[in-house]
Amino acid sequence: MSDNRHHGLPMDDSQREVIAFLRDPSSYPQDAGPVEVVETHASIVFLAGKYAYKLKRAVKYPYLDFSTTARRLAACTAELKLNRRTAPQLYLEVRAICRDSDGSLVWRHGVGDPLDYVVVMQRFDQHDLLDAVARQSGQSGLSVPLIHALTAHVAGFHAKAEKLPERGGSAAMEKVARDNLGVLRECRPAGFAAAQIDRLDSLLRSELARVASLLDERRAAGKVRRCHGDLHLRNVCLVGGKPVLFDCIEFSEEIASIDVLYDLAFLLMDLGHRGHHGFANLALNRYLDLTEEDDGLAAMPLFLALRAAIRAHVTATMAEHGWSGEDANAAFAEARGYLDDAEAALASQPARLIAVGGLSGTGKSTLAARLAGELGRAPGARMLRSDVLRKLRFGAEPETPLPPEAYASDFTQLVYRDLCARAARALRAGYSAVIDAVALGEDERRAFAAVAAAAGVPFTGLWLEAPPDALIARVGRRHGDASDASREVIEQQLLCDPGALDWTRIEAGGDADATLMAARRALLH
């Protein structure tokens, strides 16, 4: 057992007998095998056979109170109810541990009051945790389809979550910042630099002042909901190959009743911290496409910084008390890395607008996605793809084929107006934007440049070109993509005159890396 003290409060000794019972393989069915134990600052999980048994520690923190059996029962009941919103297949029941007439401990059917309670869950392979998947490469690691599925899961959950307009807003975010800075200052073993915490304090105050009215407006508009509250990669697992959110915050309505973008920000921050900047950018853009939450983009730097600061103090606290399961020095170093992330999220970055045009099959979407993850503030630029916005405007999922009427000229004009409006909103929020559209018309290209001029930011138009045979071959290889382009579409496009082209022409007939390098060079001029 690790040291179980925090803020001078020891674990209740009455749990030692319960813990011994849960550690004992004979407490479970004969085929359960050995018992594995996973400890955190708030719970102990016993893995036996097909199931996991989660015991709340008898502890009391400033933000959490599991000090009595009644409070632990309430927390177990809440955990079961709240997590069944996203993971009903994992959360099975709350089970009591009682004392039998002979004095031994038994499940459920005791003669007296229960000694304690556990949440019983369906066990899953630890390799199916998304933080483990994120460490893999190739087909076993993160992928575009997986991020799309995860983001859709999060967006769907947020859409159904209970609205709580009495919570959240600027005052709540100010308290989050104040409380976490206080914890960071007290966590001396982690080696956080006092000067860095002071800088972060100043940056957070400035950012809070900048977006305070936006936070309050979003609260009034129903954007504060009973969310997950702890949405990092270790709280997402694969079940049947599909991502599932679990282990949400059950002990604090205040911590979990938050802006939906603040909930999402934990996932984005965690992806970025692990070096998956492209996937963080993809998740942000997919979420905004599915939810129309672009109005909250200006608050994302604050949300990311707070999430990183929270992870810094949690990681340091776990290491300080021996609960991290790894070398303390390595954990403290990671905690300091999270603090660096928090400061970086608030660093000012110049915004710009980039448009990537060209015929279908030139690789516009591939290039735009790779550029977006590199540009401006974390987690990168707002990527706006005409194919995706067309599907959403038509009321379809992004990868659902559309009928011919969706490509009528009047509908296409609406799509291009939408591209301009969303790009303008991103630029006003301080983020760069990348538009991905064929843009065969001179008026369409001029409209993009006008958006940048109105925002007072640089504009770069990139025009991709490739041989017709390469275009047709690429389109033929597409599966599950937002584009409905076909050989016939390309042949029609080849007959069109794009007019005067003042964008930078890039030969895109080779591999995607060569196209990216050429685009990067163009952006330097």
C-alpha positions as CSV (number, residue, x, y, z in Angstrom):
1,M,0.0,0.0,0.0
2,S,1.2,3.5,-0.7
3,D,1.0,6.4,1.7
4,N,-2.6,7.5,1.9
5,R,-2.3,10.9,3.4
6,H,-3.3,14.1,1.7
7,H,-3.5,17.5,3.4
8,G,-2.8,15.7,6.7
9,L,-5.9,13.5,6.5
10,P,-5.3,9.7,6.8
11,M,-7.4,7.0,5.2
12,D,-10.1,5.7,7.6
13,D,-8.6,2.6,9.3
14,S,-12.0,1.0,9.1
15,Q,-11.4,0.3,5.4
16,R,-8.4,-1.9,6.0
17,E,-10.5,-5.0,6.6
18,V,-12.6,-4.2,3.5
19,I,-9.4,-3.7,1.4
20,A,-8.0,-7.0,2.7
21,F,-11.3,-8.7,1.6
22,L,-11.2,-7.1,-1.8
23,R,-7.5,-8.1,-2.3
24,D,-8.3,-11.8,-1.4
25,P,-8.9,-13.9,-4.5
26,S,-11.2,-16.2,-2.5
27,S,-13.7,-13.3,-2.3
28,Y,-14.5,-13.7,-6.0
29,P,-15.7,-16.6,-8.2
30,Q,-13.1,-19.5,-8.5
31,D,-12.4,-18.7,-12.1
32,A,-11.5,-15.0,-11.3
33,G,-7.8,-15.7,-10.9
34,P,-5.4,-13.3,-9.2
35,V,-6.5,-9.9,-8.1
36,E,-4.8,-6.8,-9.6
37,V,-4.9,-3.5,-7.8
38,V,-4.9,0.0,-9.3
39,E,-4.7,3.0,-6.9
40,T,-5.5,6.7,-7.3
41,H,-5.9,9.5,-4.9
42,A,-9.6,8.9,-4.5
43,S,-10.2,5.2,-5.1
44,I,-8.8,1.7,-5.3
45,V,-9.8,-0.5,-8.1
46,F,-9.6,-4.3,-7.7
47,L,-9.5,-6.2,-11.0
48,A,-10.7,-9.8,-10.7
49,G,-11.8,-12.0,-13.6
50,K,-14.2,-10.3,-15.9
51,Y,-15.0,-7.4,-13.5
52,A,-13.5,-4.4,-11.8
53,Y,-14.6,-3.4,-8.3
54,K,-14.0,0.3,-7.4
55,L,-13.8,1.3,-3.8
56,K,-13.9,4.9,-2.8
57,R,-11.2,5.9,-0.4
58,A,-12.3,7.1,3.0
59,V,-10.7,10.5,2.4
60,K,-11.6,14.2,2.6
61,Y,-10.1,16.8,0.3
62,P,-11.1,20.4,-0.2
63,Y,-13.1,19.3,-3.3
64,L,-14.1,15.8,-2.3
65,D,-15.6,14.1,0.8
66,F,-15.7,10.3,1.0
67,S,-15.1,10.3,4.7
68,T,-18.3,8.4,5.8
69,T,-20.0,5.2,4.5
70,A,-23.1,7.2,3.6
71,R,-21.1,9.6,1.5
72,R,-19.3,6.8,-0.3
73,L,-22.7,5.1,-1.0
74,A,-24.0,8.4,-2.4
75,A,-20.8,8.8,-4.6
76,C,-21.1,5.2,-5.8
77,T,-24.7,5.7,-6.7
78,A,-24.0,8.9,-8.5
79,E,-21.1,7.3,-10.4
80,L,-23.3,4.5,-11.6
81,K,-26.0,6.8,-12.8
82,L,-23.8,9.5,-14.4
83,N,-21.5,7.1,-16.2
84,R,-24.4,5.1,-17.6
85,R,-25.1,8.2,-19.8
86,T,-22.0,7.2,-21.9
87,A,-21.0,3.7,-20.9
88,P,-24.0,1.7,-19.8
89,Q,-22.3,-1.5,-21.0
90,L,-19.5,-0.9,-18.4
91,Y,-21.3,0.2,-15.3
92,L,-23.2,-2.7,-13.8
93,E,-24.2,-2.1,-10.2
94,V,-23.4,-0.8,-6.7
95,R,-22.6,-3.7,-4.4
96,A,-22.5,-3.7,-0.6
97,I,-19.9,-5.5,1.6
98,C,-21.3,-6.7,4.9
99,R,-20.3,-8.7,7.9
100,D,-21.8,-12.2,8.1
101,S,-23.0,-13.8,11.3
102,D,-19.7,-15.6,11.8
103,G,-17.8,-12.2,11.6
104,S,-16.4,-12.7,8.1
105,L,-17.1,-10.2,5.3
106,V,-19.4,-11.2,2.5
107,W,-21.1,-9.6,-0.5
108,R,-24.6,-8.2,-0.2
109,H,-26.3,-10.4,2.3
110,G,-24.9,-9.4,5.7
111,V,-26.7,-9.4,9.0
112,G,-25.8,-5.8,9.9
113,D,-25.3,-2.5,8.1
114,P,-23.0,-2.5,5.1
115,L,-19.4,-1.7,6.0
116,D,-18.7,-0.3,2.5
117,Y,-19.7,-0.2,-1.1
118,V,-18.1,-0.7,-4.5
119,V,-19.1,0.1,-8.1
120,V,-19.0,-3.1,-10.1
121,M,-17.8,-2.6,-13.7
122,Q,-17.3,-4.7,-16.7
123,R,-13.5,-5.1,-17.0
124,F,-11.7,-4.2,-20.2
125,D,-8.1,-4.7,-21.5
126,Q,-5.9,-1.8,-20.3
127,H,-4.4,-1.8,-23.8
128,D,-7.9,-0.5,-24.9
129,L,-7.5,2.7,-22.9
130,L,-7.0,5.6,-25.3
131,D,-3.8,6.7,-23.7
132,A,-2.4,3.3,-24.4
133,V,-3.7,3.5,-28.0
134,A,-2.1,6.9,-28.3
135,R,1.3,5.4,-27.5
136,Q,1.0,2.9,-30.4
137,S,2.0,3.6,-34.0
138,G,0.5,2.4,-37.3
139,Q,-2.9,0.7,-37.5
140,S,-3.0,0.0,-33.8
141,G,-2.6,3.6,-32.9
142,L,-4.8,6.7,-33.3
143,S,-6.4,7.3,-36.7
144,V,-8.7,9.7,-38.4
145,P,-11.7,7.4,-38.2
146,L,-11.1,6.8,-34.5
147,I,-10.9,10.6,-33.8
148,H,-14.0,11.1,-35.9
149,A,-15.9,8.5,-33.9
150,L,-14.6,9.8,-30.5
151,T,-15.6,13.4,-31.4
152,A,-19.0,12.3,-32.5
153,H,-19.5,10.4,-29.2
154,V,-18.5,13.5,-27.3
155,A,-20.7,15.8,-29.3
156,G,-23.7,13.5,-29.0
157,F,-23.2,13.3,-25.3
158,H,-23.0,17.1,-24.9
159,A,-26.1,17.5,-27.0
160,K,-28.1,15.5,-24.5
161,A,-26.5,16.6,-21.3
162,E,-28.6,18.6,-18.8
163,K,-28.4,22.3,-19.2
164,L,-27.3,24.1,-15.9
165,P,-27.4,27.9,-16.6
166,E,-27.0,28.6,-12.8
167,R,-23.5,27.3,-13.0
168,G,-20.4,28.1,-15.0
169,G,-19.6,31.5,-16.5
170,S,-16.7,33.8,-15.8
171,A,-17.0,33.7,-12.0
172,A,-16.7,29.9,-12.1
173,M,-13.7,30.0,-14.4
174,E,-12.0,32.6,-12.2
175,K,-12.4,30.3,-9.2
176,V,-10.9,27.4,-11.2
177,A,-7.9,29.5,-12.0
178,R,-7.5,30.8,-8.5
179,D,-7.8,27.4,-6.8
180,N,-5.4,25.6,-9.2
181,L,-2.8,28.3,-8.9
182,G,-3.0,27.9,-5.1
183,V,-2.4,24.2,-5.3
184,L,0.5,24.7,-7.7
185,R,2.2,27.1,-5.3
186,E,1.8,24.6,-2.5
187,C,3.2,21.6,-4.4
188,R,6.9,22.3,-3.7
189,P,8.3,18.8,-4.4
190,A,7.3,19.2,-8.1
191,G,9.8,22.0,-8.6
192,F,7.4,24.4,-10.2
193,A,9.2,27.7,-10.7
194,A,7.5,30.5,-8.7
195,A,8.2,33.0,-11.5
196,Q,6.5,30.8,-14.0
197,I,3.4,30.4,-11.8
198,D,3.4,34.2,-11.4
199,R,3.5,34.6,-15.2
200,L,0.7,32.1,-15.6
201,D,-1.3,34.0,-13.0
202,S,-1.0,37.2,-14.9
203,L,-1.8,35.6,-18.2
204,L,-4.9,33.9,-16.8
205,R,-6.2,37.1,-15.3
206,S,-5.7,38.9,-18.7
207,E,-7.4,36.1,-20.6
208,L,-10.3,35.9,-18.1
209,A,-10.9,39.6,-18.5
210,R,-10.8,39.3,-22.3
211,V,-13.4,36.5,-22.5
212,A,-15.5,37.1,-19.4
213,S,-18.6,38.4,-21.3
214,L,-18.3,35.5,-23.8
215,L,-18.3,33.0,-21.0
216,D,-21.4,34.6,-19.4
217,E,-23.2,34.8,-22.8
218,R,-22.5,31.1,-23.4
219,R,-23.8,30.2,-20.0
220,A,-27.0,32.2,-20.7
221,A,-27.3,30.4,-24.0
222,G,-27.3,26.9,-22.4
223,K,-23.7,26.0,-23.2
224,V,-23.0,25.1,-19.5
225,R,-24.1,21.5,-19.0
226,R,-23.6,18.5,-16.7
227,C,-20.6,17.3,-18.6
228,H,-18.0,14.6,-18.1
229,G,-15.6,16.9,-16.3
230,D,-12.4,14.7,-16.6
231,L,-12.2,14.0,-20.3
232,H,-8.6,13.0,-20.8
233,L,-7.4,9.9,-22.7
234,R,-7.2,7.6,-19.7
235,N,-11.0,8.1,-19.3
236,V,-11.8,6.8,-22.8
237,C,-11.6,3.2,-23.8
238,L,-12.4,1.1,-26.8
239,V,-15.4,-1.3,-26.5
240,G,-16.0,-3.4,-29.6
241,G,-13.6,-1.0,-31.4
242,K,-15.6,2.0,-30.6
243,P,-14.6,4.8,-28.1
244,V,-16.5,5.1,-24.9
245,L,-16.3,7.8,-22.2
246,F,-16.2,6.5,-18.6
247,D,-15.1,7.6,-15.1
248,C,-16.7,11.0,-15.2
249,I,-16.7,13.4,-12.2
250,E,-19.3,12.2,-9.8
251,F,-18.3,13.9,-6.6
252,S,-18.7,17.6,-7.6
253,E,-21.5,19.3,-9.5
254,E,-19.3,22.4,-9.6
255,I,-16.4,20.7,-11.3
256,A,-18.5,18.8,-13.9
257,S,-21.2,21.5,-14.6
258,I,-19.2,23.4,-17.2
259,D,-19.1,24.9,-20.7
260,V,-19.1,22.1,-23.2
261,L,-16.0,23.5,-24.9
262,Y,-14.2,23.4,-21.5
263,D,-15.1,19.7,-21.3
264,L,-13.7,19.1,-24.8
265,A,-10.6,21.1,-24.0
266,F,-9.3,18.4,-21.7
267,L,-9.2,15.9,-24.6
268,L,-7.5,18.5,-26.9
269,M,-4.9,19.4,-24.3
270,D,-4.1,15.8,-23.6
271,L,-3.7,15.0,-27.3
272,G,-1.4,18.0,-27.7
273,H,0.6,17.2,-24.6
274,R,1.3,13.7,-26.0
275,G,2.6,15.1,-29.3
276,H,-0.6,14.4,-31.3
277,H,-1.1,18.0,-32.5
278,G,-2.7,17.0,-35.8
279,F,-5.2,14.8,-34.0
280,A,-6.0,17.5,-31.5
281,N,-6.7,19.9,-34.4
282,L,-8.8,17.3,-36.1
283,A,-10.9,16.7,-33.0
284,L,-11.4,20.4,-32.5
285,N,-12.5,21.0,-36.1
286,R,-14.7,17.9,-36.2
287,Y,-16.4,19.0,-33.0
288,L,-17.1,22.5,-34.2
289,D,-18.4,21.2,-37.5
290,L,-20.8,18.9,-35.8
291,T,-22.0,21.3,-33.0
292,E,-21.8,24.8,-34.5
293,E,-19.9,26.0,-31.4
294,D,-17.6,28.3,-33.3
295,D,-18.8,31.3,-31.2
296,G,-16.9,29.9,-28.2
297,L,-13.6,29.5,-30.0
298,A,-12.2,32.7,-28.5
299,A,-12.3,31.0,-25.0
300,M,-10.3,27.9,-26.1
301,P,-6.9,29.3,-25.0
302,L,-8.2,29.9,-21.5
303,F,-9.8,26.5,-21.4
304,L,-6.7,24.7,-22.6
305,A,-4.5,26.6,-20.1
306,L,-6.7,25.7,-17.2
307,R,-6.9,22.0,-18.2
308,A,-3.1,21.9,-18.5
309,A,-2.7,23.6,-15.1
310,I,-5.1,21.1,-13.5
311,R,-3.2,18.2,-15.0
312,A,0.0,19.7,-13.7
313,H,-1.2,19.8,-10.1
314,V,-2.9,16.4,-10.2
315,T,0.2,14.7,-11.7
316,A,2.4,16.3,-9.1
317,T,0.1,15.4,-6.2
318,M,-0.1,11.8,-7.3
319,A,3.7,11.6,-7.5
320,E,4.1,13.3,-4.1
321,H,2.0,10.7,-2.4
322,G,3.3,7.7,-4.3
323,W,0.0,7.0,-6.3
324,S,1.3,7.6,-9.8
325,G,2.7,4.1,-10.3
326,E,5.9,5.5,-11.8
327,D,9.1,7.1,-10.9
328,A,8.4,10.3,-8.9
329,N,11.0,12.3,-10.6
330,A,9.6,11.4,-14.1
331,A,6.1,12.3,-12.9
332,F,7.3,15.7,-11.5
333,A,9.0,16.4,-14.8
334,E,5.8,15.6,-16.7
335,A,3.9,17.9,-14.3
336,R,6.3,20.7,-15.1
337,G,5.7,19.9,-18.8
338,Y,2.0,20.4,-18.3
339,L,2.7,23.8,-16.7
340,D,4.7,24.7,-19.8
341,D,1.7,23.7,-21.9
342,A,-0.6,26.0,-19.8
343,E,1.7,29.0,-20.4
344,A,2.1,28.2,-24.1
345,A,-1.7,28.0,-24.6
346,L,-2.0,31.7,-23.6
347,A,0.9,32.9,-25.7
348,S,-0.2,35.3,-28.4
349,Q,0.2,34.0,-32.0
350,P,-0.5,36.0,-35.2
351,A,-3.5,34.8,-37.2
352,R,-3.7,34.4,-40.9
353,L,-6.1,33.0,-43.6
354,I,-5.0,30.4,-46.1
355,A,-7.1,29.0,-48.9
356,V,-6.3,25.8,-50.6
357,G,-7.9,25.4,-54.0
358,G,-7.7,23.3,-57.1
359,L,-9.6,20.5,-58.9
360,S,-10.9,17.5,-57.0
361,G,-8.2,14.9,-56.4
362,T,-5.3,17.4,-56.1
363,G,-4.9,16.7,-52.4
364,K,-6.4,19.9,-51.0
365,S,-7.9,18.3,-47.9
366,T,-4.8,16.4,-47.0
367,L,-2.7,19.5,-47.3
368,A,-5.2,21.7,-45.5
369,A,-5.4,19.3,-42.6
370,R,-1.7,19.1,-42.2
371,L,-1.2,22.9,-42.4
372,A,-4.0,23.5,-39.9
373,G,-2.3,21.6,-37.2
374,E,0.8,23.7,-37.5
375,L,-0.7,27.2,-37.6
376,G,-1.3,29.7,-34.8
377,R,-2.6,29.1,-31.4
378,A,-3.1,25.6,-30.0
379,P,-4.6,23.3,-31.1
380,G,-4.1,24.9,-34.6
381,A,-6.2,26.6,-37.2
382,R,-9.9,26.3,-37.9
383,M,-10.1,24.1,-41.0
384,L,-13.1,24.8,-43.1
385,R,-13.8,22.2,-45.8
386,S,-16.5,23.0,-48.4
387,D,-17.4,19.3,-48.7
388,V,-18.1,19.0,-45.0
389,L,-20.1,22.2,-44.7
390,R,-22.2,21.2,-47.7
391,K,-23.1,18.0,-46.0
392,L,-24.0,19.7,-42.8
393,R,-26.0,22.4,-44.5
394,F,-27.9,19.6,-46.3
395,G,-28.6,17.9,-42.9
396,A,-26.4,14.9,-43.6
397,E,-23.4,13.4,-41.8
398,P,-20.0,14.5,-43.4
399,E,-19.3,11.2,-45.1
400,T,-22.9,10.6,-46.4
401,P,-23.2,10.9,-50.2
402,L,-25.5,13.7,-51.4
403,P,-28.0,13.9,-54.3
404,P,-27.2,16.0,-57.4
405,E,-29.4,18.9,-56.1
406,A,-27.0,19.5,-53.3
407,Y,-24.5,20.7,-55.9
408,A,-26.8,23.2,-57.6
409,S,-25.2,26.6,-58.1
410,D,-27.4,28.4,-55.6
411,F,-26.7,25.8,-52.9
412,T,-22.9,26.1,-53.7
413,Q,-23.2,29.9,-53.2
414,L,-24.6,29.3,-49.7
415,V,-21.7,26.9,-48.9
416,Y,-19.1,29.5,-49.9
417,R,-20.8,32.2,-47.9
418,D,-20.7,29.8,-44.9
419,L,-17.0,29.2,-45.5
420,C,-16.4,33.0,-45.4
421,A,-18.5,33.6,-42.4
422,R,-16.9,30.9,-40.3
423,A,-13.4,31.9,-41.4
424,A,-14.2,35.5,-40.3
425,R,-15.4,34.3,-36.9
426,A,-12.2,32.2,-36.4
427,L,-10.0,35.2,-37.2
428,R,-12.0,37.4,-34.8
429,A,-11.3,34.8,-32.1
430,G,-7.6,35.1,-32.7
431,Y,-7.2,31.8,-34.6
432,S,-5.9,31.2,-38.1
433,A,-8.2,29.6,-40.6
434,V,-7.6,27.3,-43.6
435,I,-10.3,27.1,-46.3
436,D,-10.4,23.9,-48.4
437,A,-12.5,24.4,-51.5
438,V,-12.2,23.9,-55.3
439,A,-12.8,27.7,-55.8
440,L,-12.9,27.5,-59.6
441,G,-14.6,30.9,-59.7
442,E,-12.7,34.2,-59.5
443,D,-15.4,35.7,-57.4
444,E,-15.1,32.8,-54.9
445,R,-11.4,33.4,-54.6
446,R,-11.8,37.2,-54.2
447,A,-14.3,36.6,-51.4
448,F,-11.8,34.6,-49.4
449,A,-9.2,37.4,-49.8
450,A,-11.8,39.9,-48.7
451,V,-12.3,38.1,-45.5
452,A,-8.7,38.4,-44.6
453,A,-8.5,42.0,-45.6
454,A,-11.6,42.8,-43.4
455,A,-9.9,41.1,-40.4
456,G,-6.6,42.8,-41.1
457,V,-4.6,39.5,-41.4
458,P,-2.4,38.1,-44.2
459,F,-4.0,36.0,-46.9
460,T,-2.3,33.3,-48.9
461,G,-4.0,31.4,-51.7
462,L,-2.5,28.0,-52.7
463,W,-3.6,26.5,-56.0
464,L,-2.8,22.8,-56.4
465,E,-2.3,21.2,-59.8
466,A,-1.8,17.6,-60.9
467,P,-2.2,15.6,-64.1
468,P,-5.8,14.5,-64.9
469,D,-4.9,10.8,-64.7
470,A,-3.5,11.3,-61.1
471,L,-6.7,13.2,-60.1
472,I,-9.0,10.4,-61.4
473,A,-6.9,7.7,-59.8
474,R,-6.9,9.5,-56.4
475,V,-10.7,10.0,-56.4
476,G,-11.2,6.4,-57.3
477,R,-9.3,5.3,-54.2
478,R,-11.4,7.3,-51.8
479,H,-13.6,5.5,-49.3
480,G,-15.6,7.1,-46.4
481,D,-14.6,10.6,-47.4
482,A,-16.7,13.8,-47.3
483,S,-16.0,14.4,-51.0
484,D,-18.6,13.1,-53.6
485,A,-16.2,13.8,-56.5
486,S,-16.1,11.2,-59.2
487,R,-14.3,10.8,-62.6
488,E,-17.3,12.5,-64.2
489,V,-17.0,15.5,-61.8
490,I,-13.3,15.9,-62.6
491,E,-13.9,15.7,-66.3
492,Q,-16.4,18.5,-66.0
493,Q,-14.0,20.6,-63.9
494,L,-11.3,20.2,-66.5
495,L,-13.6,21.9,-69.0
496,C,-14.0,25.0,-66.8
497,D,-11.8,28.1,-67.1
498,P,-10.8,29.3,-63.6
499,G,-9.9,32.7,-65.0
500,A,-7.1,34.8,-63.7
501,L,-5.1,33.0,-61.0
502,D,-3.1,35.1,-58.7
503,W,-2.6,32.3,-56.1
504,T,0.6,30.4,-55.7
505,R,0.6,27.4,-58.0
506,I,1.9,24.2,-56.4
507,E,2.6,21.0,-58.3
508,A,0.7,18.3,-56.4
509,G,1.1,15.3,-58.5
510,G,3.7,13.7,-56.3
511,D,3.5,12.5,-52.7
512,A,1.8,14.5,-49.9
513,D,5.1,15.3,-48.1
514,A,6.5,17.1,-51.2
515,T,3.2,19.1,-51.5
516,L,3.4,20.1,-47.9
517,M,7.0,21.2,-48.2
518,A,6.2,23.3,-51.2
519,A,3.2,24.9,-49.4
520,R,5.4,25.7,-46.3
521,R,7.9,27.5,-48.6
522,A,5.0,29.5,-50.2
523,L,3.8,30.6,-46.7
524,L,7.2,32.0,-45.9
525,H,6.9,34.6,-48.7
